[in-house]
Amino acid sequence: MLPLLAFRPESGGEPEMVRESQRRRGADVSVVDRIIKLDAVWRAAQLRADSCRKELAGAKRALSSLRKGTGHADATAPTPSPESLRELGCRVGEAEAAEGEAHHQLQEVLRTVGNLVHEHVPLAPDDTRAVRGEAFALRRLLAAGFAEKVDATATSRAGWRPTGVGLLAVHALLTHALGFVARRSFALLPTPLTPTADRAAKFGKFCRARGDGDMLADGRAVADSLGDHPLGALHATAWLQPSQLPLRYAYLRRRWPCARGRGSGGERGLQLVGWDGDVELCVCEVHTDDGSCWDGLEALAAEAEALHLELDMRPQLRDVSTVQLAPENARTLELLVPHAGPGLPPGKDEGGEVLAVGDEVEPAQAAPTKAAPTPVGDDSQISLGRISCQVDFLSRQFGVRCELKQMGERSKRHVHSVGGTLFDPVAALLALVASAPDDVTIAQALPETVRRSFD
């Protein structure tokens, strides 16, 4: 989330910058003015609560002095009584309740504001089309028995999933990618990501102090909110020393939340039993707040390119437009395999008829034999992964600070984070199949390093 100081011009904030970011995202701009008003209400409530607490503390000291016989500091002030103390205590309670409610309302609205959009992110309000050329590759996989149709609610792949040799190929591709990140000094994290009980308790306390109590009704809600990202699962509410940074993590994440819990006791994340390949290899880097995260973004994207080059793919990088940018991301780089598909727009046969993913596919329906794929335009691209920079957006959400814990509230610094999907093995399989000539079998379309693992 964004810091409140960004909405306070008197403290150096620039609300107009936040408004411009909202405009570029196509989001509600008026929310900025609402936050400014709620912030003023909350600070006024803070002053009232502080005044009531100060008055109550003074009355208690005066009554204690009278009881000890040391006299009253102000002879003109009324003598406090137990009844007046109870009345002051009620006023303090009401003022604190009003302060808490104002803080809660402010945090609720603040969470709806996305990260500040980086200047390099293109503004493309009409870029709403999908850039996936999966249809032709899927037809080949289904016809060869490398994939099967399933209920759309059971997978993130629009009603299909790899099976048989196709699943073995996905596993081999993922194994190669895991070896790649291990060689690049990433720390491989267990799946699912599970915070310790102490970490979850500290984060729950942090959220309640911030006004998120209603969102975290039980310990499982706290664990779930942390388990989706290494920054939260490993470092929520922690203070990281600059000498520790950068940190590099790699982990597996399910693409489809509904698929969680299959296999062993309803646990979250990837399970060894019933594994269907519907996972992606994600990475996360934690940086200091010196701007190195932007270099880290391009370096991670370059590593993703290198991984796909090892697997005989030639991806291209592009900036994701503001329309497709996730709220927590300031900038996202996407890896695309351009011009996938031999000669036909994805999802259409020779006569131009649209082929839905759920249509029956027979081997005889395969596309006509061609010696090599023909470029068919940007609509035929397949997305292989996305790497994003969140700056300090997530670290503020998880309360992960940078520097010594003795620093005061006004000088707190937050770490910066970069990460995303480094490798999607199913998308990689589709890209390899879609770019292969029709006279080449699917197995032959796989890189030699992958074929060796299950031949």
CORURSUL-V831938 format. One record per backbone hydrogen bond with DSSP energy under -1.0 kcal/mol. NH is the residue of the N-H (numbers start at 1). CO is the residue of the C=O. Records with the same first field share a line. If there is no record, write none. Layout:
NH: CO + CO
//
This chain:
6: 3
7: 4
8: 5
11: 8
12: 9
13: 8
17: 14
18: 14
19: 15
20: 16
21: 17
22: 18
23: 19
24: 20
25: 21
27: 22
32: 29
34: 30
35: 31
36: 32
37: 33
38: 34
39: 35
40: 36
41: 37
42: 38
43: 39
44: 40
45: 41
46: 42
47: 43
48: 44
49: 45
50: 46
51: 47
52: 48
53: 49
54: 50
55: 51
56: 52
57: 53
58: 54
59: 55
60: 56
61: 57
62: 58
63: 59
64: 60
65: 61
66: 62
67: 63
68: 64
70: 65
85: 81
86: 82
87: 83
88: 84
89: 85
90: 86
91: 87
92: 88
93: 89
94: 90
95: 91
96: 92
97: 93
98: 94
99: 95
100: 96
101: 97
102: 98
103: 99
104: 100
105: 101
106: 102
107: 103
108: 104
109: 105
110: 106
111: 107
112: 109
113: 110
115: 327
118: 330
121: 118
127: 124
128: 126
138: 134
139: 135
140: 136
141: 137
142: 138
143: 139
144: 140
146: 141
147: 141
148: 161
150: 159
154: 151
161: 148
163: 146
166: 163
168: 164
169: 165
170: 166
171: 167
172: 168
173: 169
174: 170
175: 171
176: 172
177: 173
178: 174
179: 175
180: 176
181: 177
182: 178
183: 179
184: 180
185: 182
186: 181
187: 248
189: 250
200: 196
201: 197
202: 198
203: 199
204: 200
205: 201
206: 202
207: 203
208: 204
209: 205
210: 206
212: 207
222: 218
223: 219
224: 220
225: 221
226: 222
227: 223
229: 226
233: 229
234: 230
235: 231
236: 232
237: 398
238: 235
240: 401
244: 241
245: 242
247: 286
249: 284
250: 187
251: 282
253: 280
255: 278
259: 256
260: 257
262: 259
267: 264
279: 277
280: 253
281: 423
282: 251
283: 420
284: 249
285: 418
286: 247
287: 416
294: 291
296: 292
297: 293
298: 294
299: 295
300: 296
301: 297
302: 298
303: 299
304: 300
305: 301
306: 302
307: 303
308: 304
309: 305
310: 306
312: 309
313: 308
316: 336
318: 334
320: 332
322: 122
329: 326
330: 389
331: 389
333: 387
334: 318
335: 385
336: 316
337: 382
343: 341 + 374
348: 345
349: 353
352: 349
355: 347
359: 356
365: 362
366: 363
380: 377
381: 378
382: 337
384: 335
387: 333
388: 419
389: 331
390: 417
393: 390
396: 392
397: 393
398: 394
399: 395
400: 395
401: 238
402: 413
403: 240
407: 404
412: 409
415: 400
416: 287
417: 391
418: 285
419: 388
420: 283
421: 386
422: 281
423: 281
428: 424
429: 425
430: 426
431: 427
432: 428
433: 429
434: 430
435: 431
440: 437
445: 441
446: 443
451: 447
452: 448
454: 451
455: 451
//
